[in-house]
Amino acid sequence: MQMTIITVGRMKKGQEAKQITTYLSRCPWPVTLIEVEEKRPIKGTERMAREGDLILKNIPGAAYVIALDERGKALRSTDFSQLIQGQQDRGTAHLIFLIGGADGYAPKVTARANALLSLSLMTWPHMMVRLMLAEQLYRASCILSGHPYHKD
């Protein structure tokens, strides 16, 4: 199963970027990171709509899409790994995770998402969310393979 993380904004080189690369390289699934960015100085709903267009144009039609959103369902790591396993068992060829911009998602993006997932009730910087997702993908692979990385 191919995985893609589509995220608004560009990551600068630094510790977070190195850690993300490390976690994603340990995953058994090929994981691609696509960064989209609206460079025009627009704000509010116009910016959200434009970011939504950039996100949607990178989603293949048959992909299963999980949008990370504060209003999404919170899962334990074991449940997250089961979500991934369930998609593999259903024959999902492409699993996509979305990380929106500071203003959130345009309604057309959440309408396209198959699921909304919350990583925390707290607010996190978008760059940290990338790292947290990368770590959880690696943790899910460890859980699914029976590796003792996850302590439960």
C-alpha positions in Angstrom: 0.0 0.0 0.0 1.3 3.4 -1.0 1.0 6.2 1.6 1.2 9.9 1.0 1.2 12.8 3.4 -0.1 16.0 1.8 0.6 19.0 3.9 0.3 22.8 3.6 3.5 24.7 4.0 7.2 24.0 3.4 9.4 22.4 6.1 12.8 24.0 6.7 15.8 21.9 7.2 16.4 21.1 10.8 15.9 18.5 13.5 12.2 18.0 12.8 12.9 17.3 9.1 15.6 14.8 10.1 13.4 13.0 12.5 10.5 12.8 10.0 12.9 11.3 7.4 14.1 8.8 9.9 10.7 7.6 10.9 9.3 7.4 7.4 12.4 5.5 6.2 11.7 2.9 8.8 8.1 2.3 7.6 7.5 -0.8 5.5 5.2 1.2 3.3 6.5 3.6 0.7 5.5 7.1 2.1 5.7 10.2 0.0 5.5 13.7 1.4 3.9 16.4 -0.8 4.0 20.0 0.3 1.6 22.5 -1.1 1.8 26.2 -0.6 -0.2 29.2 -1.6 2.4 32.0 -2.0 0.0 34.8 -2.8 -0.8 37.1 0.2 -4.4 36.2 0.5 -6.2 35.5 3.8 -9.2 33.7 5.4 -11.6 31.7 3.4 -10.0 32.7 0.1 -6.7 31.2 1.3 -8.4 28.1 2.7 -10.2 27.6 -0.7 -6.9 27.9 -2.6 -5.1 25.6 -0.3 -8.0 23.2 -0.7 -7.6 23.3 -4.5 -3.8 22.5 -4.1 -4.5 19.6 -1.7 -7.3 18.1 -3.9 -5.3 18.2 -7.1 -2.8 15.8 -5.5 -5.4 13.2 -4.4 -5.9 10.3 -6.9 -9.6 9.4 -7.2 -9.5 5.9 -5.6 -7.4 6.9 -2.6 -8.6 6.6 1.0 -8.2 10.0 2.6 -7.7 10.7 6.3 -7.7 14.4 7.2 -6.0 15.3 10.4 -8.4 17.7 12.2 -9.0 18.8 15.7 -12.7 17.7 15.4 -11.7 14.2 14.2 -11.8 11.0 16.1 -9.0 10.4 18.6 -7.5 6.9 18.4 -5.0 5.0 20.6 -1.9 3.9 18.7 -3.2 0.3 18.6 -6.5 1.5 17.1 -4.6 3.6 14.5 -2.6 0.6 13.5 -5.8 -1.4 13.1 -7.2 1.4 10.9 -4.2 1.0 8.6 -4.4 -2.8 8.7 -8.1 -2.6 7.8 -7.3 -0.5 4.8 -4.6 -3.0 3.7 -7.1 -5.9 4.2 -9.7 -4.1 2.0 -7.1 -3.8 -0.7 -6.7 0.0 -0.5 -3.8 0.9 -2.9 -3.3 4.4 -1.7 -3.8 5.9 1.8 -3.5 9.6 2.1 -3.1 11.8 5.2 -3.8 15.5 5.0 -2.4 18.2 7.2 -4.1 21.5 6.5 -3.1 25.1 6.9 -3.4 27.4 9.8 -7.0 28.3 8.9 -8.1 24.7 8.5 -9.6 22.9 5.5 -12.0 24.2 2.9 -15.3 22.4 3.1 -14.6 20.6 -0.2 -11.5 19.0 1.4 -13.4 17.6 4.4 -16.1 16.4 2.1 -13.5 14.4 0.1 -12.0 12.9 3.3 -13.1 9.4 4.2 -12.2 10.0 7.8 -11.2 12.8 10.2 -8.5 12.0 12.7 -7.4 14.0 15.7 -3.8 13.5 17.0 -4.6 15.5 20.2 -7.0 17.8 21.8 -4.2 20.3 22.0 -3.1 22.7 19.3 0.2 21.8 17.7 2.4 23.6 15.1 1.9 22.1 11.7 5.6 21.0 11.5 5.3 19.1 14.7 2.1 17.4 13.4 4.2 16.0 10.6 6.7 14.6 13.0 3.9 13.1 15.2 2.2 11.5 12.2 5.5 10.1 10.9 6.2 8.6 14.4 2.7 7.1 14.6 3.1 5.5 11.1 6.3 3.9 12.3 4.7 2.8 15.6 1.7 1.3 13.7 4.1 -0.7 11.5 5.8 -2.0 14.7 2.5 -2.9 16.3 1.3 -4.7 13.2 4.6 -6.7 13.0 4.5 -7.6 16.7 7.7 -5.6 17.4 8.0 -4.5 21.1 8.4 -0.8 20.2 4.9 -0.2 21.5 4.4 -0.7 25.2 0.8 -1.5 25.9 
